[in-house]
Amino acid sequence: MERHSIEVELRTESGKGVARKIRRDGKIPGVVYGRGKDPKSIKLDPSDIEKLLFSNAIIDLTVADDDGEESTVIIKDFQKSVIKRELLHVDFQYISMDEKITVSVPLHLEGTAAGVHDGGVLQQLLRNVDIDALPAEIPSEITIDISDLEMGDSLSAADLDLPEGIDLVTDSSEVIVTVVTPTELIEEEEDEEEEEFLEPEVIGEEDDEEAEEGAEDEEEKDYQEY
């Protein structure tokens, strides 16, 4: 598992005005919490973590103006603006290298299913699974060989070959991938279209305005939960 070092600053003020000013200055607000410690409000350069948002990377976090305290953390959650997709806020979680944590890990399909060669269609229903693992043993991805899948075959979370010491959290009955006939796929799509037709959603001009206001509110949202 990759490991990175990031320096952040302590944040003593809160409020929408403060959050806007932090972002105007090229930084974003954040918080660090977990393991029974008091939450700590911080601000940081978003470019330091943009490439780490989906990686489960272990981070050595130093709070520059808090006696240089260094903590081991992972990115637990983050928020982006609805329209511009700019990073607005990030949550870090304190971790211990000798305690298991729950994380989501992407699944990577390897090979071409035998059923696809026979005219079948591959459907991937699950793209990530949750696991419990020590931070240093968290895999960047879990590879699944689908070469032997025939028409009508499927693989579930229970079929994953996880390394020793890693526990599956996702329901083992969850189907990850299946090979269906083109006819089955068409029937599924028709059923979905019929359900949408039976339950139409009517959106008026007023609803459009509310949606736009909601998007603006999301961008200006002040993350003060901690």
Salt bridges, closest charged atoms under 4 A:
GLU2 OE1 - HIS4 NE2 2.74
GLU9 OE2 - LYS27 NZ 2.02
ASP25 OD2 - LYS21 NZ 3.07
GLU50 OE1 - LYS80 NZ 3.95
ASP60 OD1 - ARG3 NH2 2.88
ASP66 OD2 - LYS40 NZ 2.77
GLU69 OE1 - LYS40 NZ 2.78
ASP91 OD1 - HIS89 ND1 3.13
GLU99 OE2 - ARG35 NH2 2.93
ASP167 OD2 - LYS100 NZ 2.86
GLU220 OE1 - ARG20 NE 2.67
